[in-house]
Amino acid sequence: MQEIMGYIRRAITEYQMIQDGDRIAIGVSGGKDSVALLAGLAGVRHYIGIDFSLHAITLDNQFDGVDTDYSELEALCQKLDVPYTIKRSQIGQIIFETREETNPCSLCARMRRGLLHDTAKALGCNKVALGHHYNDAVETFLMNLFNEGRIGCFSPVTYLSRKDLTMIRPLIFASEREIRNAVARARLPVVKSICPVDGCTQRQWAKEYLAALEKERPGLTKRIFGAMRRGHISGW
């Protein structure tokens, strides 16, 4: 995890993501990215020289009305000395049973985002850390370009005035491959998503399209990421 912590420290420093006194909620879905973020931030806080606290939050959509088992994540949080909250919801039932959404991802994302923000505020947090990484940024850029005809991406740091919360993305300099390898080497627990449409999303299309382009033009992802930063796209 040392390499991942190095990327996190760089992002925190370059974008001034964290200040003394911050109470940071970490959105931990159980996937490799959020687990790496949890372990990385827990490690970085010991040497970065900034006084901040962490609280991990997991949102359970309860697909098919069943509680997901997050006991391994709970044990990891105890090991890392990070308070942990599981927020159960009926999002899965609302989307797939009540509304029978044919394009569920957008609504699900909005509902989960709102629940995460509300839970973070209730816990007294002023910032929320998300596990978006280097590849996510480039994929989002392509999705916005091809699907909406606009040039943009999520920002490394975003202030939400309506919620009085700041969103930060400390993994933005880490690649998905590096995160996957770090999680495997550290033997961190990963909870596989049981969402019915997992792997069938617009995000997955962008990931596969970019991978195909990368085979034809090696280094393309890095060049797009560099262009986003040089062009100051969406605060990059």
N, C-alpha and C positions, 0 to 999 in steps of 0.2 A: 504493500500500500504506500510505500515511500514515494514512488513516482506520482501516484494520484494525489497525495498530500502536497507534493510540490506544485502540481497544476492548480490545486485549490488555493494554495498560498499566493500564487501568481495572480489569480483572478481577484482574490480579495484585495490585494495590494493595488493592482492596476485600475480597478473600478471602484475602490473604496467601498466595498460591499458591507463591511462590518465595522462598527465602532464600539468603544467601551460602553458597557451597560445594555447592549442589545440582548433581547430575549428572542431566540430564533427557533421557530417551529420548522422541523424537517418533515416534508411530505414523504413518507416511506410506504410505497405501494407493495414492496416485497420483491420487486424486480432488481436485477443486478445494478442498475444505475442508482436507484435510491438507496440501496444497501451500501454501495461504495461511497455515496455522499455521506451517509450516516457515519460510517467508520472513519472516513477521511476528515470530516469536520470535528469529530470527537478527538482525533489524533492531533489535528492542527491547533486546537485551542490550548494545548499544553505548552506550545513554544512560539506562537506567533506574536505574543506580546500585547494581545487585545483581550480585555476582560468581557467575555460574553457567555451566555448560558444557552443550552440546547433543550429542546423537548421534541421527541419524535411522535408523529401522528400517522396512524394508518386508518384509511377509510375502507370499510368493508361494504361492498355493494350487495352482499348476501344473495348471490345468484341462486335461483330456485328456492329461496327462503332459507338457505343453509348458512350458518356461520362458517367463515373461512378460518382455518387453524393458523394462527400467527404465533404459536408458542415459541418457535425458534427465533423469531424476531424479538419477542419479549425477552428471551434469554440473552440475546446479543446486546440489547439495550442495557440490561442489568450488568453485563460484563463491561460495557463501555461507560457505565455510570451516567446514562442518559434517561431521564424520565420518559415513560412511554404511555400513550393513550390510543386505544382502539375505538373508533367511532363507527358503530353499526348503523346501517341505513337501509332503506327500501328502494334505493336507486335502481338496482337490477330488476326488481319486480315492476316498478313504475315504467321502465323503458321497454322491457321485453314482454311483459304480460298485460299491464293495464293499457299502455299506449300502443304496443306492438309496432314500435318504430322500425321503419325499413332502413333508415340511415341513422343509427343510434349514437354514433360517436360524438357528434357535436353537442347533443343534448346531455349526454353522459358527462362530457368534459365540463360543461357549464354547471351542472348540478354538483359535481365533485369539487369543482373550484370554489363554489359558494360555500359548501359544507366545510372545506378545508380552511377557508378564510374565517368563517364564523367560529370554528373550533379553536383556531390559533388565537383569535381575539379573546375568547372565553378563558383561555389559559394564560392570558396576560402577555402574549408575544407581540412584538412590534415588527417582526420580519418573518418571512416564509422562504425557506430554501428549497429549491426544486432541482431534480437530478438531470436536467437537460445538458447534453454534452455537445462537443464539436460537430459530430455528424448530424445531430438533431437540428442544429442551427442551419446547416447547409440544406438539409432536407426541407425545413420550413421555408427557407428562401425560395426553393424550387416550387414548392406547393403554392405559395402565394403568387409566384410569377405565372405558373401554368394554369392554375384554377381560378385566380381572381384578377389576373392581369395587372398586378401591382408589385412594386419592388419594396420588400420589407421582411422583417423577421421579428421574433421576440427579442427583447432587450436584455443585456446582462443584469441590469438593475432597473426595476420599474416601481414607481410609487403609485399606489392606488388611493386616491384622495377620498373616495366614497367609504372605504374601509379603514383608512388611516393605517395601511399596511404597506411594507416595501417587499417586493419579490426579488430574490437574488438567485443567481444560477452559478454556483461556485465551480461546476465541472466543465465550464465552457471551453477550456483549453485541452481537455482530455478526450481522446478518441474512444469510440465504442469498443474497438478491439482491445485497447489498453485497459479499459474498465473491466471487460470480460475476463481478461487474463489475470488482472489483479484480484478480482473476486474469487476466481478459481484457486489461485495460489494461496490466498489467505483463508480459503475454505469457509467463506462467509455464507450464511444460509440464504437461499433464494426461494421465494414462494411463487410458484408458477401461476400465472393468471388463468382463471377458468371462464373468462368472458367468452360468450358464444361467438363473437366476431373477432377474437384475437388473431392477428396475422392476416386479416382481410380488410385492412383499413387503407385510407389514402396515404397515411404515413408509411405503411408497408410498401405501397406502390412506389413512393418517392425513394425509399431505401433501395429497392431492387433496381429502379431506373438509374439511380446514381451509381450503384455497384456495377451495372453494365457499362455505363459511360467511363467509369474508372478503369475498367479492363482495356477499353479502346485507347484511352488517354490517361495513363498513369499520372497521378499527382493532381488530377482535375479538382478533387474535393478540396485539397489544400489551397489551390489557386483561387477557387471561389471564396473560400473562407478569408483568404488574404484580401481579395477585392472588397468583400463586405467590410472589413476593418478599415482599409484605406479609404473607402467611400463613406465611412461613418454611417453605414446603414443602420437605422433604428437604434442609434446609440452605441454601435460597435466601434 
